[in-house]
Amino acid sequence: MEPQKRYGFIGILIENRENNSRQIQEILSDHGELIVGRMGLPRLDQTDLSIITLIVHASSDQVGALTGRLGSLPGVSVKSGLAK
């Protein structure tokens, strides 16, 4: 039985974008089938903080796999939520 997919979001805060951008893009590409929408804000207020917001359609296990990989990168913080 396939796990139930639900809509949700993933918020990604990125410090030191230059060091992380390649790995982040690779991880997002690996999970591209889950991503319905994406919005990014690079270099907020002339700082080195960037934010990416994803809209996903995925199971909780799939979201956990994606957020786990992203959260393991230095300088990257991740929060997520799925609809009930």
QUIHU-V761124 format. One record per residue. PHI is phi as a letter, one per 30 degrees, with the letter a starting at -180 (NA if undefined). Layout:
BEGIN
phi:PHI
phi:PHI
END
This chain:
BEGIN
phi:NA
phi:d
phi:d
phi:d
phi:c
phi:b
phi:d
phi:a
phi:b
phi:b
phi:c
phi:b
phi:c
phi:b
phi:c
phi:h
phi:e
phi:e
phi:d
phi:c
phi:d
phi:d
phi:d
phi:d
phi:d
phi:d
phi:d
phi:d
phi:d
phi:d
phi:c
phi:e
phi:d
phi:c
phi:d
phi:c
phi:a
phi:b
phi:b
phi:b
phi:b
phi:d
phi:h
phi:d
phi:h
phi:i
phi:c
phi:c
phi:c
phi:b
phi:b
phi:b
phi:c
phi:c
phi:c
phi:b
phi:b
phi:a
phi:d
phi:d
phi:d
phi:d
phi:d
phi:d
phi:d
phi:d
phi:d
phi:d
phi:d
phi:d
phi:d
phi:d
phi:d
phi:d
phi:i
phi:c
phi:c
phi:b
phi:b
phi:b
phi:a
phi:b
phi:d
phi:d
END
